[in-house]
Structures are given as C-alpha cells and as structure tokens.
Amino acid sequence: MTTTEVWCDRCGESATTAAHPGCASARQLEPPRFCHRCRRRMKVQVLPVGWSAACVEHGEIRG
C-alpha cells in the first residue's frame, strides 16, 4: 500500500502534519503557489478577471 502526501498549496509544507490557518485565510484572496499533489512551485498568472496556476506535472487550474 502506498500513501500519498498532500501538500499545502500556499506554503508548500505538509498539509497532513499540521494545521495551516494562516494559509487557509490567505488562500481566500490569493491563488495557490505550490502544487498540492507534488509540491512543485507553480507558474501563477493573476488577471483582473481571475487567476491561473500551472504545474509542469499536473497541468493548469483556474480561479
């Protein structure tokens, strides 16, 4: 059996070992900075109508 680590998409630290109240609060206003699946830093573009964040391994998300 393999376990998959989940990462905080704002600070890049493990999301399973500690609570991230500051990150959760900031994520209401900011786009993610790290991929929650692989911990890679994402390319983020902020536009007046939203944002996009792209991981080279897992693709793009928009908000």
N, CA, C and O atoms as a Maestro MAE file, in Angstrom:
{
 s_m_m2io_version
 :::
 2.0.0
}

f_m_ct {
 s_m_title
 :::
 protein
 m_atom[252] {
  # First column is atom index #
  i_m_mmod_type
  r_m_x_coord
  r_m_y_coord
  r_m_z_coord
  i_m_residue_number
  s_m_chain_name
  s_m_pdb_residue_name
  s_m_pdb_atom_name
  i_m_atomic_number
  :::
  1 25 0.849 -1.182 0.000 1 A "MET " " N  " 7
  2 3 0.000 0.000 0.000 1 A "MET " " CA " 6
  3 2 0.888 1.237 0.000 1 A "MET " " C  " 6
  4 15 1.866 1.302 0.745 1 A "MET " " O  " 8
  5 25 0.558 2.205 -0.820 2 A "THR " " N  " 7
  6 3 1.318 3.450 -0.859 2 A "THR " " CA " 6
  7 2 0.463 4.578 -0.300 2 A "THR " " C  " 6
  8 15 -0.757 4.600 -0.462 2 A "THR " " O  " 8
  9 25 1.125 5.500 0.352 3 A "THR " " N  " 7
  10 3 0.425 6.678 0.852 3 A "THR " " CA " 6
  11 2 0.856 7.876 0.041 3 A "THR " " C  " 6
  12 15 2.020 7.995 -0.339 3 A "THR " " O  " 8
  13 25 -0.063 8.742 -0.218 4 A "THR " " N  " 7
  14 3 0.221 9.933 -0.996 4 A "THR " " CA " 6
  15 2 0.214 11.133 -0.068 4 A "THR " " C  " 6
  16 15 -0.779 11.403 0.608 4 A "THR " " O  " 8
  17 25 1.310 11.837 -0.039 5 A "GLU " " N  " 7
  18 3 1.425 13.040 0.777 5 A "GLU " " CA " 6
  19 2 0.628 14.158 0.125 5 A "GLU " " C  " 6
  20 15 0.625 14.295 -1.098 5 A "GLU " " O  " 8
  21 25 -0.037 14.944 0.932 6 A "VAL " " N  " 7
  22 3 -0.768 16.112 0.442 6 A "VAL " " CA " 6
  23 2 -0.047 17.346 0.964 6 A "VAL " " C  " 6
  24 15 0.302 17.426 2.142 6 A "VAL " " O  " 8
  25 25 0.170 18.304 0.073 7 A "TRP " " N  " 7
  26 3 0.951 19.493 0.409 7 A "TRP " " CA " 6
  27 2 0.066 20.725 0.460 7 A "TRP " " C  " 6
  28 15 -0.930 20.802 -0.259 7 A "TRP " " O  " 8
  29 25 0.413 21.678 1.291 8 A "CYS " " N  " 7
  30 3 -0.287 22.958 1.346 8 A "CYS " " CA " 6
  31 2 0.002 23.704 0.050 8 A "CYS " " C  " 6
  32 15 1.162 23.842 -0.338 8 A "CYS " " O  " 8
  33 25 -1.035 24.185 -0.619 9 A "ASP " " N  " 7
  34 3 -0.823 24.858 -1.902 9 A "ASP " " CA " 6
  35 2 -0.393 26.311 -1.757 9 A "ASP " " C  " 6
  36 15 -0.202 26.997 -2.762 9 A "ASP " " O  " 8
  37 25 -0.238 26.791 -0.536 10 A "ARG " " N  " 7
  38 3 0.249 28.156 -0.337 10 A "ARG " " CA " 6
  39 2 1.704 28.181 0.129 10 A "ARG " " C  " 6
  40 15 2.518 28.922 -0.422 10 A "ARG " " O  " 8
  41 25 2.043 27.361 1.161 11 A "CYS " " N  " 7
  42 3 3.412 27.403 1.706 11 A "CYS " " CA " 6
  43 2 4.275 26.231 1.255 11 A "CYS " " C  " 6
  44 15 5.499 26.294 1.369 11 A "CYS " " O  " 8
  45 25 3.668 25.169 0.747 12 A "GLY " " N  " 7
  46 3 4.425 24.023 0.264 12 A "GLY " " CA " 6
  47 2 4.786 23.006 1.327 12 A "GLY " " C  " 6
  48 15 5.436 22.008 1.016 12 A "GLY " " O  " 8
  49 25 4.386 23.224 2.569 13 A "GLU " " N  " 7
  50 3 4.678 22.270 3.641 13 A "GLU " " CA " 6
  51 2 3.598 21.189 3.674 13 A "GLU " " C  " 6
  52 15 2.563 21.315 3.018 13 A "GLU " " O  " 8
  53 25 3.844 20.136 4.434 14 A "SER " " N  " 7
  54 3 2.903 19.038 4.533 14 A "SER " " CA " 6
  55 2 1.560 19.519 5.089 14 A "SER " " C  " 6
  56 15 1.518 20.193 6.118 14 A "SER " " O  " 8
  57 25 0.479 19.177 4.416 15 A "ALA " " N  " 7
  58 3 -0.854 19.581 4.862 15 A "ALA " " CA " 6
  59 2 -1.443 18.576 5.840 15 A "ALA " " C  " 6
  60 15 -2.478 18.844 6.451 15 A "ALA " " O  " 8
  61 25 -0.796 17.417 5.998 16 A "THR " " N  " 7
  62 3 -1.337 16.384 6.875 16 A "THR " " CA " 6
  63 2 -0.741 16.423 8.277 16 A "THR " " C  " 6
  64 15 -1.335 15.866 9.200 16 A "THR " " O  " 8
  65 25 0.409 17.059 8.469 17 A "THR " " N  " 7
  66 3 1.056 17.036 9.783 17 A "THR " " CA " 6
  67 2 0.683 18.216 10.669 17 A "THR " " C  " 6
  68 15 0.791 18.118 11.891 17 A "THR " " O  " 8
  69 25 0.252 19.312 10.095 18 A "ALA " " N  " 7
  70 3 -0.068 20.490 10.907 18 A "ALA " " CA " 6
  71 2 -1.194 21.289 10.254 18 A "ALA " " C  " 6
  72 15 -1.401 21.229 9.042 18 A "ALA " " O  " 8
  73 25 -1.907 22.031 11.082 19 A "ALA " " N  " 7
  74 3 -2.951 22.923 10.569 19 A "ALA " " CA " 6
  75 2 -2.303 24.154 9.947 19 A "ALA " " C  " 6
  76 15 -1.221 24.570 10.361 19 A "ALA " " O  " 8
  77 25 -2.947 24.718 8.980 20 A "HIS " " N  " 7
  78 3 -2.434 25.893 8.290 20 A "HIS " " CA " 6
  79 2 -3.504 26.991 8.277 20 A "HIS " " C  " 6
  80 15 -3.988 27.356 7.206 20 A "HIS " " O  " 8
  81 25 -3.881 27.522 9.446 21 A "PRO " " N  " 7
  82 3 -4.947 28.530 9.458 21 A "PRO " " CA " 6
  83 2 -4.575 29.802 8.708 21 A "PRO " " C  " 6
  84 15 -5.435 30.404 8.064 21 A "PRO " " O  " 8
  85 25 -3.318 30.223 8.775 22 A "GLY " " N  " 7
  86 3 -2.883 31.412 8.047 22 A "GLY " " CA " 6
  87 2 -2.942 31.201 6.543 22 A "GLY " " C  " 6
  88 15 -3.320 32.100 5.793 22 A "GLY " " O  " 8
  89 25 -2.567 30.010 6.114 23 A "CYS " " N  " 7
  90 3 -2.612 29.694 4.687 23 A "CYS " " CA " 6
  91 2 -4.051 29.618 4.201 23 A "CYS " " C  " 6
  92 15 -4.369 30.122 3.124 23 A "CYS " " O  " 8
  93 25 -4.921 28.996 4.981 24 A "ALA " " N  " 7
  94 3 -6.330 28.885 4.586 24 A "ALA " " CA " 6
  95 2 -6.958 30.267 4.476 24 A "ALA " " C  " 6
  96 15 -7.742 30.527 3.563 24 A "ALA " " O  " 8
  97 25 -6.619 31.140 5.395 25 A "SER " " N  " 7
  98 3 -7.145 32.505 5.363 25 A "SER " " CA " 6
  99 2 -6.636 33.267 4.147 25 A "SER " " C  " 6
  100 15 -7.406 33.954 3.476 25 A "SER " " O  " 8
  101 25 -5.349 33.150 3.863 26 A "ALA " " N  " 7
  102 3 -4.758 33.862 2.726 26 A "ALA " " CA " 6
  103 2 -5.254 33.315 1.399 26 A "ALA " " C  " 6
  104 15 -5.375 34.070 0.434 26 A "ALA " " O  " 8
  105 25 -5.546 32.012 1.326 27 A "ARG " " N  " 7
  106 3 -5.985 31.397 0.075 27 A "ARG " " CA " 6
  107 2 -7.362 31.876 -0.366 27 A "ARG " " C  " 6
  108 15 -7.750 31.651 -1.513 27 A "ARG " " O  " 8
  109 25 -8.100 32.523 0.509 28 A "GLN " " N  " 7
  110 3 -9.378 33.084 0.095 28 A "GLN " " CA " 6
  111 2 -9.176 34.262 -0.851 28 A "GLN " " C  " 6
  112 15 -10.063 34.586 -1.641 28 A "GLN " " O  " 8
  113 25 -8.008 34.904 -0.773 29 A "LEU " " N  " 7
  114 3 -7.720 36.077 -1.603 29 A "LEU " " CA " 6
  115 2 -6.612 35.850 -2.624 29 A "LEU " " C  " 6
  116 15 -6.502 36.612 -3.585 29 A "LEU " " O  " 8
  117 25 -5.787 34.816 -2.438 30 A "GLU " " N  " 7
  118 3 -4.618 34.592 -3.287 30 A "GLU " " CA " 6
  119 2 -4.740 33.278 -4.049 30 A "GLU " " C  " 6
  120 15 -5.429 32.363 -3.598 30 A "GLU " " O  " 8
  121 25 -4.078 33.176 -5.196 31 A "PRO " " N  " 7
  122 3 -4.032 31.901 -5.914 31 A "PRO " " CA " 6
  123 2 -3.050 30.947 -5.224 31 A "PRO " " C  " 6
  124 15 -2.230 31.384 -4.416 31 A "PRO " " O  " 8
  125 25 -3.126 29.656 -5.534 32 A "PRO " " N  " 7
  126 3 -2.156 28.708 -4.966 32 A "PRO " " CA " 6
  127 2 -0.766 28.972 -5.529 32 A "PRO " " C  " 6
  128 15 -0.628 29.451 -6.654 32 A "PRO " " O  " 8
  129 25 0.246 28.665 -4.756 33 A "ARG " " N  " 7
  130 3 1.633 28.858 -5.201 33 A "ARG " " CA " 6
  131 2 2.364 27.540 -5.414 33 A "ARG " " C  " 6
  132 15 3.330 27.482 -6.174 33 A "ARG " " O  " 8
  133 25 1.914 26.485 -4.752 34 A "PHE " " N  " 7
  134 3 2.542 25.166 -4.863 34 A "PHE " " CA " 6
  135 2 1.491 24.144 -5.279 34 A "PHE " " C  " 6
  136 15 0.323 24.270 -4.912 34 A "PHE " " O  " 8
  137 25 1.900 23.131 -6.045 35 A "CYS " " N  " 7
  138 3 1.007 22.047 -6.423 35 A "CYS " " CA " 6
  139 2 0.722 21.210 -5.183 35 A "CYS " " C  " 6
  140 15 1.653 20.804 -4.488 35 A "CYS " " O  " 8
  141 25 -0.545 20.947 -4.896 36 A "HIS " " N  " 7
  142 3 -0.895 20.170 -3.704 36 A "HIS " " CA " 6
  143 2 -0.595 18.681 -3.878 36 A "HIS " " C  " 6
  144 15 -0.613 17.932 -2.901 36 A "HIS " " O  " 8
  145 25 -0.322 18.246 -5.102 37 A "ARG " " N  " 7
  146 3 -0.036 16.835 -5.354 37 A "ARG " " CA " 6
  147 2 1.445 16.502 -5.346 37 A "ARG " " C  " 6
  148 15 1.831 15.416 -4.914 37 A "ARG " " O  " 8
  149 25 2.300 17.441 -5.827 38 A "CYS " " N  " 7
  150 3 3.725 17.105 -5.947 38 A "CYS " " CA " 6
  151 2 4.661 18.112 -5.283 38 A "CYS " " C  " 6
  152 15 5.873 17.898 -5.264 38 A "CYS " " O  " 8
  153 25 4.129 19.197 -4.742 39 A "ARG " " N  " 7
  154 3 4.893 20.221 -4.017 39 A "ARG " " CA " 6
  155 2 5.762 21.097 -4.931 39 A "ARG " " C  " 6
  156 15 6.591 21.860 -4.435 39 A "ARG " " O  " 8
  157 25 5.588 21.002 -6.228 40 A "ARG " " N  " 7
  158 3 6.347 21.867 -7.133 40 A "ARG " " CA " 6
  159 2 5.792 23.281 -7.085 40 A "ARG " " C  " 6
  160 15 4.593 23.490 -6.903 40 A "ARG " " O  " 8
  161 25 6.682 24.241 -7.250 41 A "ARG " " N  " 7
  162 3 6.273 25.638 -7.360 41 A "ARG " " CA " 6
  163 2 5.564 25.800 -8.701 41 A "ARG " " C  " 6
  164 15 6.063 25.334 -9.725 41 A "ARG " " O  " 8
  165 25 4.411 26.454 -8.705 42 A "MET " " N  " 7
  166 3 3.635 26.615 -9.932 42 A "MET " " CA " 6
  167 2 3.851 27.993 -10.545 42 A "MET " " C  " 6
  168 15 4.180 28.960 -9.858 42 A "MET " " O  " 8
  169 25 3.658 28.051 -11.853 43 A "LYS " " N  " 7
  170 3 3.678 29.321 -12.566 43 A "LYS " " CA " 6
  171 2 2.296 29.934 -12.400 43 A "LYS " " C  " 6
  172 15 1.305 29.343 -12.828 43 A "LYS " " O  " 8
  173 25 2.213 31.113 -11.784 44 A "VAL " " N  " 7
  174 3 0.936 31.746 -11.461 44 A "VAL " " CA " 6
  175 2 0.798 33.041 -12.247 44 A "VAL " " C  " 6
  176 15 1.732 33.839 -12.332 44 A "VAL " " O  " 8
  177 25 -0.382 33.233 -12.818 45 A "GLN " " N  " 7
  178 3 -0.687 34.474 -13.513 45 A "GLN " " CA " 6
  179 2 -1.979 35.034 -12.934 45 A "GLN " " C  " 6
  180 15 -3.007 34.358 -12.916 45 A "GLN " " O  " 8
  181 25 -1.916 36.274 -12.462 46 A "VAL " " N  " 7
  182 3 -3.088 36.936 -11.889 46 A "VAL " " CA " 6
  183 2 -3.582 37.975 -12.889 46 A "VAL " " C  " 6
  184 15 -2.821 38.821 -13.358 46 A "VAL " " O  " 8
  185 25 -4.866 37.892 -13.201 47 A "LEU " " N  " 7
  186 3 -5.506 38.797 -14.145 47 A "LEU " " CA " 6
  187 2 -6.641 39.532 -13.440 47 A "LEU " " C  " 6
  188 15 -7.060 39.105 -12.364 47 A "LEU " " O  " 8
  189 25 -7.152 40.621 -14.011 48 A "PRO " " N  " 7
  190 3 -8.274 41.316 -13.384 48 A "PRO " " CA " 6
  191 2 -9.528 40.449 -13.230 48 A "PRO " " C  " 6
  192 15 -10.357 40.713 -12.359 48 A "PRO " " O  " 8
  193 25 -9.671 39.427 -14.060 49 A "VAL " " N  " 7
  194 3 -10.867 38.581 -14.010 49 A "VAL " " CA " 6
  195 2 -10.643 37.249 -13.304 49 A "VAL " " C  " 6
  196 15 -11.566 36.435 -13.253 49 A "VAL " " O  " 8
  197 25 -9.468 36.996 -12.764 50 A "GLY " " N  " 7
  198 3 -9.182 35.736 -12.078 50 A "GLY " " CA " 6
  199 2 -7.705 35.407 -12.090 50 A "GLY " " C  " 6
  200 15 -6.865 36.299 -12.201 50 A "GLY " " O  " 8
  201 25 -7.385 34.125 -11.976 51 A "TRP " " N  " 7
  202 3 -6.001 33.686 -11.963 51 A "TRP " " CA " 6
  203 2 -5.893 32.306 -12.600 51 A "TRP " " C  " 6
  204 15 -6.886 31.594 -12.753 51 A "TRP " " O  " 8
  205 25 -4.661 31.943 -12.969 52 A "SER " " N  " 7
  206 3 -4.369 30.589 -13.421 52 A "SER " " CA " 6
  207 2 -3.042 30.179 -12.792 52 A "SER " " C  " 6
  208 15 -2.141 31.001 -12.622 52 A "SER " " O  " 8
  209 25 -2.936 28.908 -12.453 53 A "ALA " " N  " 7
  210 3 -1.715 28.365 -11.875 53 A "ALA " " CA " 6
  211 2 -1.410 27.061 -12.592 53 A "ALA " " C  " 6
  212 15 -2.291 26.212 -12.729 53 A "ALA " " O  " 8
  213 25 -0.176 26.889 -13.053 54 A "ALA " " N  " 7
  214 3 0.188 25.718 -13.838 54 A "ALA " " CA " 6
  215 2 1.336 24.963 -13.204 54 A "ALA " " C  " 6
  216 15 2.380 25.537 -12.892 54 A "ALA " " O  " 8
  217 25 1.132 23.664 -13.018 55 A "CYS " " N  " 7
  218 3 2.177 22.744 -12.566 55 A "CYS " " CA " 6
  219 2 2.674 22.013 -13.797 55 A "CYS " " C  " 6
  220 15 1.864 21.581 -14.617 55 A "CYS " " O  " 8
  221 25 3.980 21.862 -13.951 56 A "VAL " " N  " 7
  222 3 4.507 21.191 -15.137 56 A "VAL " " CA " 6
  223 2 4.112 19.719 -15.173 56 A "VAL " " C  " 6
  224 15 4.053 19.128 -16.251 56 A "VAL " " O  " 8
  225 25 3.844 19.122 -14.032 57 A "GLU " " N  " 7
  226 3 3.473 17.715 -13.952 57 A "GLU " " CA " 6
  227 2 1.962 17.491 -14.013 57 A "GLU " " C  " 6
  228 15 1.513 16.535 -14.645 57 A "GLU " " O  " 8
  229 25 1.166 18.356 -13.366 58 A "HIS " " N  " 7
  230 3 -0.262 18.094 -13.198 58 A "HIS " " CA " 6
  231 2 -1.190 19.078 -13.926 58 A "HIS " " C  " 6
  232 15 -2.408 18.998 -13.769 58 A "HIS " " O  " 8
  233 25 -0.646 19.977 -14.696 59 A "GLY " " N  " 7
  234 3 -1.487 20.853 -15.511 59 A "GLY " " CA " 6
  235 2 -1.929 22.127 -14.836 59 A "GLY " " C  " 6
  236 15 -1.369 22.543 -13.822 59 A "GLY " " O  " 8
  237 25 -2.949 22.742 -15.417 60 A "GLU " " N  " 7
  238 3 -3.387 24.076 -15.009 60 A "GLU " " CA " 6
  239 2 -4.703 24.036 -14.232 60 A "GLU " " C  " 6
  240 15 -5.577 23.212 -14.501 60 A "GLU " " O  " 8
  241 25 -4.822 24.936 -13.274 61 A "ILE " " N  " 7
  242 3 -6.081 25.174 -12.587 61 A "ILE " " CA " 6
  243 2 -6.382 26.666 -12.680 61 A "ILE " " C  " 6
  244 15 -5.470 27.485 -12.792 61 A "ILE " " O  " 8
  245 25 -7.652 27.008 -12.632 62 A "ARG " " N  " 7
  246 3 -8.069 28.415 -12.743 62 A "ARG " " CA " 6
  247 2 -9.015 28.761 -11.617 62 A "ARG " " C  " 6
  248 15 -9.710 27.910 -11.063 62 A "ARG " " O  " 8
  249 25 -9.014 30.039 -11.301 63 A "GLY " " N  " 7
  250 3 -9.927 30.502 -10.256 63 A "GLY " " CA " 6
  251 2 -10.340 31.923 -10.486 63 A "GLY " " C  " 6
  252 15 -11.110 32.477 -9.701 63 A "GLY " " O  " 8
  :::
 }
 m_bond[251] {
  # First column is bond index #
  i_m_from
  i_m_to
  i_m_order
  :::
  1 1 2 1
  2 2 3 1
  3 3 4 2
  4 3 5 1
  5 5 6 1
  6 6 7 1
  7 7 8 2
  8 7 9 1
  9 9 10 1
  10 10 11 1
  11 11 12 2
  12 11 13 1
  13 13 14 1
  14 14 15 1
  15 15 16 2
  16 15 17 1
  17 17 18 1
  18 18 19 1
  19 19 20 2
  20 19 21 1
  21 21 22 1
  22 22 23 1
  23 23 24 2
  24 23 25 1
  25 25 26 1
  26 26 27 1
  27 27 28 2
  28 27 29 1
  29 29 30 1
  30 30 31 1
  31 31 32 2
  32 31 33 1
  33 33 34 1
  34 34 35 1
  35 35 36 2
  36 35 37 1
  37 37 38 1
  38 38 39 1
  39 39 40 2
  40 39 41 1
  41 41 42 1
  42 42 43 1
  43 43 44 2
  44 43 45 1
  45 45 46 1
  46 46 47 1
  47 47 48 2
  48 47 49 1
  49 49 50 1
  50 50 51 1
  51 51 52 2
  52 51 53 1
  53 53 54 1
  54 54 55 1
  55 55 56 2
  56 55 57 1
  57 57 58 1
  58 58 59 1
  59 59 60 2
  60 59 61 1
  61 61 62 1
  62 62 63 1
  63 63 64 2
  64 63 65 1
  65 65 66 1
  66 66 67 1
  67 67 68 2
  68 67 69 1
  69 69 70 1
  70 70 71 1
  71 71 72 2
  72 71 73 1
  73 73 74 1
  74 74 75 1
  75 75 76 2
  76 75 77 1
  77 77 78 1
  78 78 79 1
  79 79 80 2
  80 79 81 1
  81 81 82 1
  82 82 83 1
  83 83 84 2
  84 83 85 1
  85 85 86 1
  86 86 87 1
  87 87 88 2
  88 87 89 1
  89 89 90 1
  90 90 91 1
  91 91 92 2
  92 91 93 1
  93 93 94 1
  94 94 95 1
  95 95 96 2
  96 95 97 1
  97 97 98 1
  98 98 99 1
  99 99 100 2
  100 99 101 1
  101 101 102 1
  102 102 103 1
  103 103 104 2
  104 103 105 1
  105 105 106 1
  106 106 107 1
  107 107 108 2
  108 107 109 1
  109 109 110 1
  110 110 111 1
  111 111 112 2
  112 111 113 1
  113 113 114 1
  114 114 115 1
  115 115 116 2
  116 115 117 1
  117 117 118 1
  118 118 119 1
  119 119 120 2
  120 119 121 1
  121 121 122 1
  122 122 123 1
  123 123 124 2
  124 123 125 1
  125 125 126 1
  126 126 127 1
  127 127 128 2
  128 127 129 1
  129 129 130 1
  130 130 131 1
  131 131 132 2
  132 131 133 1
  133 133 134 1
  134 134 135 1
  135 135 136 2
  136 135 137 1
  137 137 138 1
  138 138 139 1
  139 139 140 2
  140 139 141 1
  141 141 142 1
  142 142 143 1
  143 143 144 2
  144 143 145 1
  145 145 146 1
  146 146 147 1
  147 147 148 2
  148 147 149 1
  149 149 150 1
  150 150 151 1
  151 151 152 2
  152 151 153 1
  153 153 154 1
  154 154 155 1
  155 155 156 2
  156 155 157 1
  157 157 158 1
  158 158 159 1
  159 159 160 2
  160 159 161 1
  161 161 162 1
  162 162 163 1
  163 163 164 2
  164 163 165 1
  165 165 166 1
  166 166 167 1
  167 167 168 2
  168 167 169 1
  169 169 170 1
  170 170 171 1
  171 171 172 2
  172 171 173 1
  173 173 174 1
  174 174 175 1
  175 175 176 2
  176 175 177 1
  177 177 178 1
  178 178 179 1
  179 179 180 2
  180 179 181 1
  181 181 182 1
  182 182 183 1
  183 183 184 2
  184 183 185 1
  185 185 186 1
  186 186 187 1
  187 187 188 2
  188 187 189 1
  189 189 190 1
  190 190 191 1
  191 191 192 2
  192 191 193 1
  193 193 194 1
  194 194 195 1
  195 195 196 2
  196 195 197 1
  197 197 198 1
  198 198 199 1
  199 199 200 2
  200 199 201 1
  201 201 202 1
  202 202 203 1
  203 203 204 2
  204 203 205 1
  205 205 206 1
  206 206 207 1
  207 207 208 2
  208 207 209 1
  209 209 210 1
  210 210 211 1
  211 211 212 2
  212 211 213 1
  213 213 214 1
  214 214 215 1
  215 215 216 2
  216 215 217 1
  217 217 218 1
  218 218 219 1
  219 219 220 2
  220 219 221 1
  221 221 222 1
  222 222 223 1
  223 223 224 2
  224 223 225 1
  225 225 226 1
  226 226 227 1
  227 227 228 2
  228 227 229 1
  229 229 230 1
  230 230 231 1
  231 231 232 2
  232 231 233 1
  233 233 234 1
  234 234 235 1
  235 235 236 2
  236 235 237 1
  237 237 238 1
  238 238 239 1
  239 239 240 2
  240 239 241 1
  241 241 242 1
  242 242 243 1
  243 243 244 2
  244 243 245 1
  245 245 246 1
  246 246 247 1
  247 247 248 2
  248 247 249 1
  249 249 250 1
  250 250 251 1
  251 251 252 2
  :::
 }
}
